[in-house]
Amino acid sequence: MKVAIYCRLSEEDKNKQLSTDDSESIQNQKEMLLQYAIEQGWEIYNIYSDDDYAGADRNRPEFNKLLADAKQRKFDIVLCKTQSRFTRELELVEKYIHGLFPIWNIRFVSIVDNADTANKGNKKSRQINGLVNEWYLEDMSENIKSVFDAKRKNGYHIGSFALYGYKKDPNQKGHLLIDEEAAEIVREVFTLFSLGYGKTAIAQILNERGVPNPTEYKRLQGLRYKAPETKQSTLWKYFSISHMLVNEIYIGNMVQGKYGSISYKTKQNKPKQKEQWYKVEGTHEPIIDQALWNRVQSLIGQRVKPFTIGTIGIFAKKVKCMNCGYTMRSAKSHDRYYLKCSSKIIAKDSCIGSFVSVEALEEIVMGELNKLCKEYLDRDELEANIEFHNNIKAKIQKCETKLAQYQKKIAELSKCIRELYIDKMKKLITEKEYVEFSEEFSKDRVKFEKLEAEMEKQIAQLRSEDLIENNHRKLIEEYIHIEKLNREIVEKLIDYILVGKKDTKTQVLPVEIFWNF
């Protein structure tokens, strides 16, 4: 029997010599599990070790590698110190330990809490362990949240990294100090805006001087920073300037809690209402004086234009440059509206400069939408789709018939095993005969249980295909008689659009539309 050993530690161990070393606790787990495996006579396939990862973290690299290897049946047993080392989520206990592992014919064993899937009698205890671990996660999340909220209310900075222009105070936890080199740039941005320069113009000035943007500056200084999701992270952008100009931290006020987690099970956050933010005034030295701040806020208020749903806004934040991935910005010339690559605007030679008129893009989208409508709603195509729909229904029915046969066979084999045990107790058959017959029946039952699981998966897949096809049709049928696009239609039908630069020879404009269906 091949065994995969899995170890995990959730917090930094103080006894580490180097950040690349395994912690002492991980080493202890490995020694314990290796000794147990050797005593059982199991062959060690591999040791998977995640150090400094929480039990609710589904992105653990070694954990996911173990699951991928398990799916390929590279070993027979998963061995852990406790069930919580594998996962603290009840959902994953059911999905893997009680769901997929038996299908993959993999046994799960944890030493300390005696979890063993080969022992059918302790399934309830494994589920109770999972439930207790789930409660632990929820309670721990609430406790951490309450501690952080208390610190926010008292004006302590609890972020992972300081805002550009500041640095963390090494002598006072939760306090910010001015980083003079970056603060000079912040003051320049506010001053330029107060003198009438636009946000894009300010970004151009900084880029032409070669001033690194906040992310690049922190990287060069060896400071902690949030890695950007887009390319060309050294450039200042319109939104970098825009966010800076309204951030009250620059006048000495600590503003936190703008986002909150959706659930303790996920790292995803959602924005909070402004009334729910934590704001404490005068927590640190300001970079911007109150007079300059007031002047800038007044100018921002004057420049705000009410958003109207119309030609100018129908593709807002939906169109990206095919070359650099930046969101394209709108521009106006001779009463016509265009979309331009934002990185090309803020820095020369940064991109090929994707460009399209809103009118031309609207025609392209309408043309593609009409093609889709024709494809789905043309009479011949409709008949073909109905036939496809009927074929799926027939396949589902056929699979359900097979599934019922497999389930019947499993029930029969289970009954045979029970009756065989009764025959043994009545001494109608010998112990040896009982073992031989029961092993044969058990093998057959396992075979049919695998067939049952595969058939259930196939039925689910067919039902999903049928549902997707129906959803596609309903969504498109809603928009078959459109004469002109509007923001509502674009928002509902389109995820995003990639636009390239027109070929000067062929006059072909590359456009790729990613639909929401």
N, C-alpha and C positions, 0 to 999 in steps of 0.2 A: 504494500500500500504506500503510495506517494503522498507526503504531507506538505502543505504550504503553511509556514509559520507567519502569523501576522502580529506585529507589535505596534503600539502607538503611545505617545506621550503628548499631553495637551498643553504643557506650559514649559517655559525655559528652565533648564536645570542649572543651578548655580555651580555645580561641580564640573561643568564642561570646560575643557582646556581651550578648545577652539570651536568656532561656530559650526565647523564642518564635522566635528566629532559627534558620535552618538552619545546621548546622555547616559548617566550611570543607571537610571531607571530602565532605559531601553535595553542596556546590556544585561541587567538582571532578568528582564522579561525573556530575552533570548536564551540565557543560560537555563532558566526554569523550563522553557518550552522544548529546548533541544534535549535536555535530560529526560523529560517525559516521553518525547517521541522515540528516543533510543530505547527506553524501557519497554515501550509498546512494540518495538521491532519494526517501526515505520522508516521508510526511506525519505530523507529530506529532499524535497524538490527545490524549494527556494525559501528565503527569508525576506518578507516584505516589511519594511520599517518606515513609519511616518512619525518623525519627531517634531514637536511643536505644532500639532494639529488637533483641533477640537473634535469630539466624537460626533458632532452634528455637521461637520464640514464634509460636504459631498465631493469636494474637489481635491481630496487627499490624493497625491500622485500614486503612491504605492498601493493604496486601497483600490483605486480604479484599475491599476495594472493587475492586481490580484483577481478582480472581477472579470477582466478581459481574459486572463489565463484560465479562470474557472469555466468560463463559457466554452472555451476550446478543449475542456476536459484534460488539462495538462497534469492534474493531480487528483487524488481521491478524497483528501481530508483537508479542512481548514482548521488550524489549531491556534487558539488565543488564550491569554491569561484569564480574561473574563469576557463575557458577552459585550459589555460596554466598551471594551477596547476595540471591538469590531465596529459597533455603532451604538449610539444612544437613542436612535430614532426607532420607535415602534413600527413605523411604516417600512423601514428598511429591514427590520427583523422579519416581518411578514413577507416582504418581497423576495429577499434572498434566502435567509435561513430556513423559512417554512415554504417558500415558493419555488424559486429557480434552482437552488442547490439540490433539492430532491429530484427535480427534472433532469439536472445535469449529472445526477448520481454522485453527488459530493456530500460528504458527511461533515457536519460542523461540531467542533468540540471546544469547550472552554473549561479550563482546569478548576479554577477557584470556585466558581458558582455551579459546577457540575452540569453544565449544559451540554447535551449530546443528542443529536438528531437520530442516532441509532437507537436511542432509548425513547420509544414512543410515549412512555409514561410521564416524561418530564416536559412535554410540550407546553402545558399550562404554566409551569414554573418559568420557562423561557419567555412566554408572553408576559407574565407578571414582571420579570426582570426588565423587559422592554418597556412596559408601562411605567415602572418606577424610574427608569432612566429618562423617559420622556418627561415625567414630572420634574425630575432634577433639572433638565435643560430649561424648562419653562420657568421654574423658580429662580434658577441662576440668572436667566435673562432679565427677569423682573427686578432682581436685586441689583444687578449691574446697571440697569436703566435708572433705578431710583438713586443710586450713588452718583451717576453722571448728571442727572437732573439737579441734584442738590448742589453739585459743583457749578453747573451752569447758572443756577439762581444766585450763587455767591460770586459770579464773575470770573471763575477760574477758566483758563483756556484748556480745553480737553482734546483738541484736535491732534491728529497724528503729525501734522506739520504746520508750521507758522505761515500766515499770510505773507505774500510778497511784500517786502519793505520792513518786515519784522523777523526776529529770531527768538527762539525759546531761551528764557533766562536759566542758565545752568545752576544758579544758586537758589532759585525760588520756583518751585513747580507750579505750573498753571499761570505763570506771568510772562508777558512779552516784552522784549527789548527792541529798540529801533536798530535795524541793519542799515547803517548810513549810506552804503553804496547803492542799495536798491531804493532806499527812501528818496534819494535825489531824483531818481527816475519818476517815482510816484508824484513828487512835487512838480516836476516838469510837466507831467501829463495833466494835472489839475490846472496849472498855470496856462498851458497852451489852450486848453478848452475854454478857460475864462476869457482868453484873448480872442476867441471866435473861431479857432481851428476845429474842424470836425473830427470825429472819432477815427475815420479812415485815414484822414490826413495826418493825424498824430501817429497812427500805426506806421504809415509810410516814412515819416521823419525818423522814427526809431529804427526801422528796418534798414534804411539807407545809411545810418550811422553804424550799423552792425551791433546794436544793443541787443543782447540775448533776451528773449521773452522770459516771463517768470519761471516756467518749467525748466528751460535750458539754463537759466542763471543758477537755480538751486542745484541742478545736476553738476554744473561746473564747480560750485562751491562745496560739493559733497554733502549737501543738505538733503533731508527727506522731502520728497515731492510726489505728487500724484501723476503717474505716467499718462500721457495723452493717448487717446484712442485713434487720432488721425495722424497723417504723415506731416513732414516738414514742421516739427515741433519747435524749431528755433525762431519762427516768425511771430511777430506781434500781429494780432488780428483785431478786427472791429469789436468783437465781443469781449476780448481781454480788456480793452479800454473802457467799454461800456460798463462792465461789472465793477471795475475799479472805481469809477466815478460815483457810484452810489453805495459804496461799502463804508458803513459807519465805524468800522474798526480803525480807519485812518484818522478819525477825530477822537480816538481814545475810548470809544464805547465797545464793549464786548457783546457781539450779537451772535448767538448760537442757536442750535435746534431748529434750523430752517427745514431740515428733512428728518423723517422718522422711519424706522424699519417697518415693513409690512407685517412681518412675523418673525419670531425667534428662530424659525426654520430656514429663513433665507436672508441673504445680505442685501437684498433689494430695498431701496428706500423710496419714499414718495414725499413730495413737498407738503409742508404744513401751512396752515393759514397764518398770516402775519401776526395775528393776536396770540398765537401759540408759541411764538419765538421767545427766547430768553434774551433780554437786553438789560445790561448793567452799565451805567455810565461811569466814565472816569476810572477805568480799571488799569490803564497803562498810558504812557506818554503819547500824545497825538503826533502824527506826521504833518497833517494839514490843519491850519488854524481855522477857527470857526467862521471868520469873515470870508475866506476863500471858499470854504465848503458851502456856505449859504449862497454865494454868487454862482457857483457851479450848479447847485440844485435848482436855482431860479432859471438858469439857462436851459437846463434839461427839461423843466416844466414847460417852457415856452416852445421847445422844439417837438414836443409830443404831439403826434397827429392821431386822431381817432381811426381805428382800423375799420375799413369798409370791405365787405366781401364783393369783389368785382374783378375786373381783368387784371389789375396790378397784383392782387393778393392770391390768385387762385392756385399758384404753384409755390407759395411761401414755404420755405424749409423742406420742400419735397424734391428739389433738383440738385444733383451733385455733379461736380466735375469728374468726367471719366478718367482723367489723368491723375489728379492728386487727391480726389475724394472729398474736397472741401465743398460745403454748401454754397451754391451760386447765389449771388445777390442781385437784386433788381436795380435797373438804371433807366433813365428816361432821356430820350433824344427826339426832338421834332414831334412831340406828342405821341411817340411810340415807346412801348416798354420793352426792355431787354433783360436777359439774365446773363451775368458775367461771372467767371471764376473769381471767387473772393481772394484767393492767394495771389492771383495775377494782379489784382487791384492794389494790394498792400505791399508787394515786393516785386521788383522787375526780375525777369528771367527765372521766376520761381515755378512757372508752369507754362504749358503751351497756350493757355488762355481760351478755354472753352467759352462759347458764346452762342446765344440763340435768342431770337425775338420771341416774346410771349405769344404773339399771334401765330408764328410758325410752329411753335411747340404745341399749341392748342390744336392746330390742324393735324399734326402727327398723332397726338393722343386720340383725337376723334376718329381718325382713320383706323387706328389699331383697335379701338373700341367697337367700331362698326364691323371690322373683320371678325372679332370675337362673337359679336351678336349673330353674324351670318353663320359662323361655324356652329354655334349652339342652337340656333333657332331656324335655320334653313329646313324646309320640309323634309328633304332627303336625309339631312343630317339628324333631324329630329327622330325620324323613323329608325335610323341606325342607333341613336342613343337609347330609344325605347327598347330596341332589341338587346342592346348592351345591358340595360337595366334589368330586363327579363332574364338574361343569361346569368347575371349576378344572383338574382332571386333563386334561380334553379340550382346554381352552385351552392348557395347557402342551405337550401333544402336538402340537397344531396349530402352535404357535410353534416348537417344536423342528424340525418338518418344514421350515418356512420358513427357519429358521436354517441347516439343512443345505443347502438350495438356494442360499442366499446364499454360504455357504462354498465350495460347489462352483463357483459362478460366479467367485468371487475366484480360486480355484485355476486355473480355465480362462484367465482374463485374465492372470494372472501367467505362465502357460505361453506364452500368445500373445506377450507382451512379450519373453520369453526367446528364443522362436523367431524373432521379428522381428529381434532383435539378431543372431542367427546368420545370417539372410538378408542382413542389411546387410554383415556381415563377409565373406560369400561373394559379395557384390556382385550378389545377385539382385534387390535393390531399391536405389534411390538414397538418399542421405542425407536429402533432402527428404521422400521417401516414408516413410522410417523415423521422422522427427520427427513427421510428421502422424499416422501410424498409432499410434505409441507414446503420443502425447498423448491420442488418442481412447480407447485402451485404459486408460490411467492414470486418465482422468476417470471411466470406467465402474467401474474398480476402487475408486476413492475413494467413489463412490456406493454400491456394494455393501458396502464396509467400514463406512460410516455405518449402513446398514440392518442389518448384522450386529451392530454395537454397540447399536443401539436394541432389536433383538430380544433380545439377551442381557440387557439391562436389564429388558425386559418379562417375560422368563421368571423372572428373580430376584425381581421384584415379586410374581408369581403364586405362586411357591414360598413366599415370605414370608407371604402371606395364608393359604395352606393350612396352614403351620406354626403361625401365630398361632391359627387356628381350632381346630386340634387341641390346642394348649396350653391354650386357654380351657376346652375341654371336660374335659380331664384334671384341671385344677385344681379345677373345680367338682364333678366327679363324686366327688372325694375327700371332699367335705363335703356330700353331698346329704341325709344323715340326721342332721344336727346338731339337738340339742334345746336345747343351751345353749352360749353362746360361752365360750371361754377365751383366755388370752393367746397361745398358740401359733397359734390360728386367726386372731386379729386381726393378729398379726405377719406371717403368711404371705399373707393375703388383702387387707389394707388398707394403702394408702400413708399417707393421712391423712384426717381428717374435719373439715369446717367446720361449726360450729354458730353460729346466730344467737340473737336474743332472741325469745321467744314473743310474738306479736301479741296484745295484750289483748282486742281485739274478736273476731278470728277464731279465737283460740287455736291458731293454726298456728305450729309451731316449725320454722324453716328449718334443714334439715340437708342437707349435700352430701357424699357419700362418694366418695373417689377410690381405686379398686381397684388392686391390683398386677397386673392383667391386662387 
